């Protein structure tokens, strides 16, 4: 089986593939203080809970946007499975001004979109940041947009104001809130949805080949915003893991 790990700033997503099929997946908090032994114990525990053995892993691939965590996770994978993982990073060839600055998660979105959809696509990835990745039907990454993520914006709002309470991000029933928490939910979630619609409209106006791209949402917070944004056509929560599987195949890994 293939063990695929995508390390992001807030969460680390782990997927287990048999062939092209994603058989299990988990989310872990990305904790820079966690030791390789702790990562290894967590990976082993999740595999056992899924009824799998660490010895069933025949290949491993890791993508990361958190350099302080990358090495510890790679060591953990090898300790748990005896398989040294292959790293997918910004050295992949992309048609942008500074390809080395492009995050691994955006590379994975590009790989997955180009292979799974084969049409012009905007991937909106809701994570610590909300990113818009623009991919043509022939698999070319032409750039994108980065804006603050939902929880990033919400946490900054609460942290920098004296009287606003911490608020769970659940969909608001009304735009006009009667309680402070409802006002925050409406502002953060509906504001994000309107921002997505506006940015997608502007991206489509600049699309280079005259085609109309489809709009796909992914990421841990996609399910919160997608129902509120008119521009989003479908949600693919495991798109980055699919990109890792595709990258593993392209790199010649076998499992």
Secondary structure by P-SEA (a helix, b strand, c coil): cbbbbbbcccbbbbbbbccccccccccccccccccaaaaaaaaaaaaaaaccccccccbbbbbbccccaaaaaaaaaaaaccbbbbbbcccccccccccccccaaaaaaaaaaacccccbbbbbbbccbbbbbbbccccccccccccccaaaaaaaaaaacccccccccccccccccccaaaaaaaaaaaaaaaaaaaaaaaaaaaccccbbbbbbbbcccccccccccccccccccaaaaaaaaaaaaaacccc
